[in-house]
Amino acid sequence: MADQLIRATAAEGGIRAVGVITTRLTEEARQRHNLSYVATAALGRTMSASLLLASNMKRAGSRVNIRIKGNGPLEGILVDAGLDGTVRGYVDNPAIELPPNGKGKLDVGGAVGRDGYLYVVRDVGYGYPYSSTVELVSGEIGDDVTHYLVSSEQTPSALVLGVFVGAEGVTASGGILIQVLPKAARDEALIQTLESRVAALSGFTPLLQAGKTLPEMFEQLLGDMGLAILPETQLLRFDCGCSFNRVLGALKMLGEAELQDMIEKDDGAEATCHFCGQVYQASSDELAQLIVDLRAES
């Protein structure tokens, strides 16, 4: 099944629902960064969450950044996702591995750490980006993003995230976000019903592995609440805007003395993009040209 995002409404527009399948892009991230099992799960959950948050933005070019810094051995996660369905990200310690948690599942909370912060930056393409910081609740990603939505955006929300990774790689990844909008926010019975149904789910990845589609999952949760699934299906992909020209621009900012030192000591320069793992090589001749450009500009 292709990586995709679909949207739906229910309760006469009082409920907004978004679902994503991110299996392929999570597997691409795993391969690019040589991630461990638990690092794959942590990054995959965060990429799914970022895409879900970005989906509610309105202006073309809008993006969401999620940065998670906990006290666990994973150290940190950074993900950048766009309204256009593109996402990229990395973890600070991709090789860390931990034993399963008490439920026999990948211990994402232990890897991230339960003490720390989640930072969210929303960039709508003009003015100053909106940023917010909340304390981590569990380090399991889903709980922490839900806490952000309730405390910072004051929107009652239910979020289910999942990544299944085995010896053959990522075979299931994605999530569902359900939000109660202001017109229905005072309906406590509605909110309690949604909470109980989400809690009763067996998890996202078991449903996906059982062959359930996103519309079928929405039907299970919202089918008796006037569910309306929007017709557009948006394709999602791992995408990074890095390029060799951008690398040269960054090297140029180091200045003539540093560039000359690279030429003499290393006969060139090597740079690796943190987001996608792409390695770029700049020859001594290319560094020398940067020096020529700097002198011409001075």
Secondary structure, DSSP 8 states (H G I E B T S, - for coil): ---EEEEEEETTTTEEEEEEE-HHHHHHHHHHHT--HHHHHHHHHHHHHHHHHHTT--STT-EEEEEEEESSTT-EEEEEEETTSEEEEEES-TT------TTSS--HHHHH-SSEEEEEEEE-SSSS-EEEEEE-SSSSSHHHHHHHHHHTS---EEEEEEEEEETTEEEEEEEEEEEE-GGGTT-HHHHHHHHHHHHHS--HHHHHHTT--HHHHHHHHHTTTT-EE-S--EE-EE-----HHHHHHHHHTT-HHHHHHHHHHHSEEEEE-TTT--EEEEEHHHHHHHHHHHHHH-
